[in-house]
Amino acid sequence: MHQPEFFDGPAGRRLAYHRSPGKGPWIVFLGGLKSDMEGTKALHLQAWAQAQGRAFLRFDYSGHGQSSGTFEGGAIGDWAEDTAAVIEALTEGPVLPVGSSMGGWQALLLGKRHPERIAGMVTIAAAPDFTEDGYWASFTQAQRAQIMADGQVELPSDYMEPYIVTRRMIENGRENLVLRTPLDLPFPVRCLQGTADTAVSTETALRLLDHATCQDMRLTLVKDADHRFSDGPCLGLIEEAVADILTLAEGDI
């Protein structure tokens, strides 16, 4: 495995990345919560992009993978700053973010705040606003009291070791919600969602589709696909979605 390069990001956060130059738009993979850039989808998409001669970037948010910091010290806004800074420094021209789970929220924040850089977007089991609609909404009164008093609460997970949710993650998440205010996406968007996903519901995907203002937004539901969305057929659907956006982007040039 090749060693990553490092970028000095916002607030002194040191961010690990792998970058493959090629034809634009730049495909930028945005990973999920507590995931890293060495996951199946990120590596598969990079190999596909390189075979196509396409520019590709994957990186670790602060507190993730090989980047500096701790997960417990981070929040949605920090990772949005990381994303914007890495794209600004390491790419040029239009970008095509591919956001998985929490990375889908990050892609939407990027599209909302920097639409001029976005050629199009692909989301995979996008999890916008999950700190509010997932964590806070499901907390018991005891958990809410604990996080407010102690600053954190521990939660189990179906996909990783138990992890700490901090009061700052909840409060910072509220500053970055995208489903409560207008969400204008002036570029093509392709959303992929498995019906057997126990982490992000089909209802979330439908809510995003209904809420966003977008002239070319499509949702593909895959029966029995889970949150990982990384078996052969699912990886093929990701390729197809990215290729579709690239074709549309090149038609606009």
C-alpha positions in Angstrom: 0.0 0.0 0.0 1.3 3.4 -1.0 2.0 5.8 1.9 -0.3 8.9 1.9 0.8 12.4 1.4 -0.2 15.0 4.0 -1.8 18.4 3.8 -1.8 21.0 6.6 -5.5 21.8 6.9 -7.6 24.2 9.0 -6.7 24.9 12.6 -3.5 22.9 12.3 -5.2 19.7 11.4 -2.9 17.4 9.4 -4.9 15.5 6.7 -3.7 12.4 4.9 -4.6 11.9 1.3 -4.0 10.1 -2.0 -4.2 12.0 -5.2 -4.2 10.7 -8.8 -4.0 13.4 -11.5 -5.9 12.9 -14.7 -8.7 14.3 -16.7 -11.3 16.4 -14.9 -13.7 16.9 -13.3 -11.9 15.7 -10.2 -13.7 12.7 -8.5 -13.4 13.3 -4.7 -14.4 10.4 -2.4 -15.9 11.5 0.9 -16.0 8.7 3.4 -18.4 8.0 6.2 -18.3 8.4 10.0 -15.3 6.7 11.5 -14.4 5.3 8.1 -11.2 6.0 6.2 -9.9 6.4 2.7 -8.7 2.7 2.6 -12.3 1.3 2.4 -13.6 -0.9 -0.4 -15.6 1.9 -2.2 -12.8 4.4 -2.1 -10.1 2.0 -3.4 -12.4 0.6 -6.1 -13.4 4.0 -7.3 -9.8 5.1 -7.5 -8.9 2.1 -9.5 -11.8 2.7 -11.8 -10.9 6.4 -12.2 -7.3 5.6 -13.0 -8.3 3.1 -15.6 -10.4 5.8 -17.2 -7.6 8.4 -17.0 -9.7 10.4 -14.5 -8.4 12.7 -11.8 -9.2 11.3 -8.3 -8.8 12.3 -4.7 -9.5 10.5 -1.4 -8.5 11.7 2.0 -9.1 11.2 5.7 -11.0 13.8 7.8 -9.3 14.9 11.0 -9.7 12.3 13.7 -10.1 9.6 11.0 -7.7 7.1 9.5 -4.2 8.5 9.2 -5.0 12.2 9.7 -4.3 14.0 13.0 -6.6 14.4 15.9 -9.1 12.2 17.7 -12.6 11.3 16.5 -14.1 12.5 19.8 -12.5 15.9 19.2 -14.2 16.4 15.9 -17.6 17.4 14.6 -19.5 17.8 11.3 -18.3 21.4 10.8 -14.7 20.5 11.3 -15.0 17.8 8.6 -16.7 20.2 6.3 -13.8 22.6 6.7 -11.4 19.7 6.0 -13.3 18.8 2.9 -13.4 22.4 1.5 -9.8 23.0 2.3 -8.5 19.8 0.7 -10.5 20.4 -2.5 -9.4 24.0 -2.7 -5.7 23.1 -2.2 -5.4 19.8 -4.1 -7.8 20.0 -7.1 -8.5 22.5 -9.8 -11.6 23.2 -11.8 -14.9 21.3 -11.3 -15.2 18.5 -8.8 -17.5 15.5 -8.5 -17.9 14.6 -4.9 -18.9 11.0 -4.1 -20.2 11.0 -0.6 -20.9 7.8 1.4 -23.1 8.0 4.5 -21.8 10.9 6.6 -19.8 11.8 3.5 -23.1 12.3 1.7 -23.9 15.0 4.3 -20.5 16.5 3.6 -21.1 16.5 -0.1 -24.4 18.3 0.4 -22.7 20.9 2.6 -20.0 21.4 -0.1 -22.6 21.7 -2.8 -24.6 24.2 -0.7 -21.6 26.4 0.1 -19.5 26.0 -3.0 -21.9 25.3 -5.9 -19.6 27.0 -8.4 -17.0 24.1 -8.0 -19.5 21.2 -8.4 -19.9 19.4 -11.7 -22.4 17.0 -10.2 -22.7 14.7 -7.1 -23.2 11.1 -6.2 -24.3 10.0 -2.8 -24.3 6.5 -1.3 -26.6 6.0 1.6 -26.4 9.7 2.4 -27.0 10.5 6.0 -27.8 14.3 6.2 -28.7 15.7 9.6 -28.1 12.3 11.4 -26.8 13.9 14.5 -30.2 15.4 15.1 -32.6 12.9 13.4 -30.6 9.8 14.4 -28.7 10.5 17.6 -30.6 13.2 19.4 -34.0 12.0 18.3 -33.3 8.5 19.6 -31.7 9.4 22.8 -33.5 8.6 26.0 -34.1 11.4 28.5 -31.3 9.8 30.6 -28.9 10.0 27.6 -29.8 13.6 26.8 -29.2 14.5 30.4 -25.9 12.7 30.4 -24.6 14.3 27.2 -25.5 17.7 28.5 -24.0 17.2 31.9 -20.9 15.1 31.0 -20.3 16.3 27.5 -20.6 12.8 25.9 -22.4 9.5 25.7 -21.3 6.1 24.4 -23.3 4.4 21.7 -23.1 0.8 20.2 -22.9 0.3 16.5 -23.7 -2.4 14.0 -20.8 -1.5 11.9 -17.9 -0.5 14.2 -16.8 -0.5 17.8 -18.9 1.4 20.3 -18.1 5.1 19.9 -18.5 8.3 21.8 -21.0 11.0 20.8 -20.1 14.3 22.2 -22.3 17.3 23.1 -20.2 19.3 20.7 -21.0 16.9 17.8 -24.7 17.4 18.5 -24.6 21.2 18.9 -22.2 21.6 15.9 -24.4 19.3 13.9 -27.3 21.7 14.4 -25.2 24.5 12.8 -24.8 22.4 9.7 -28.2 20.9 9.1 -29.3 20.7 5.4 -32.9 19.4 5.6 -34.4 22.3 7.6 -33.6 25.1 5.2 -33.7 25.5 1.4 -31.2 23.1 -0.3 -30.5 24.3 -3.8 -28.4 21.9 -5.8 -27.9 23.5 -9.3 -26.1 20.4 -10.8 -27.0 16.8 -11.5 -27.3 14.5 -8.5 -27.4 10.7 -8.3 -28.4 9.1 -5.0 -27.9 5.4 -4.3 -29.7 3.6 -1.4 -30.0 0.0 -0.2 -33.4 -1.1 1.1 -31.8 -3.3 3.8 -29.7 -0.5 5.2 -30.1 -0.5 9.0 -28.0 2.7 9.5 -29.7 5.0 7.0 -33.4 4.4 6.2 -35.0 4.6 2.8 -37.2 7.3 4.3 -34.1 9.5 4.7 -33.3 9.1 1.0 -36.8 10.0 0.0 -36.8 12.9 2.4 -33.6 14.3 0.8 -35.1 13.7 -2.7 -38.3 15.6 -1.8 -36.5 18.4 0.1 -33.8 19.4 -2.4 -34.3 21.8 -5.2 -32.6 20.2 -8.2 -33.5 19.9 -11.9 -31.8 16.6 -12.4 -31.9 14.5 -9.2 -32.4 10.7 -9.3 -32.7 8.1 -6.5 -31.9 4.5 -7.1 -33.1 2.0 -4.5 -31.4 -1.4 -4.5 -33.4 -4.2 -2.9 -31.6 -6.0 -0.1 -28.4 -3.9 -0.3 -27.1 -2.9 3.1 -25.3 0.2 4.4 -21.9 -0.9 3.2 -23.1 -0.9 -0.5 -19.8 -2.5 -1.5 -20.6 -5.8 -3.2 -19.9 -6.3 -6.9 -23.3 -5.1 -8.2 -23.4 -2.1 -5.9 -19.8 -1.1 -6.9 -21.0 -1.3 -10.5 -23.9 1.0 -9.7 -21.5 3.5 -8.2 -19.4 3.4 -11.4 -22.5 3.9 -13.5 -23.6 6.9 -11.5 -20.2 8.6 -11.6 -19.9 7.9 -15.4 -23.4 9.4 -15.9 -22.4 12.6 -14.1 -19.1 12.8 -16.1 -20.9 12.4 -19.4 -23.3 15.3 -18.4 -20.4 17.5 -17.3 -18.5 17.0 -20.5 -21.6 17.8 -22.5 -21.7 21.2 -20.7 -18.1 22.1 -21.6 
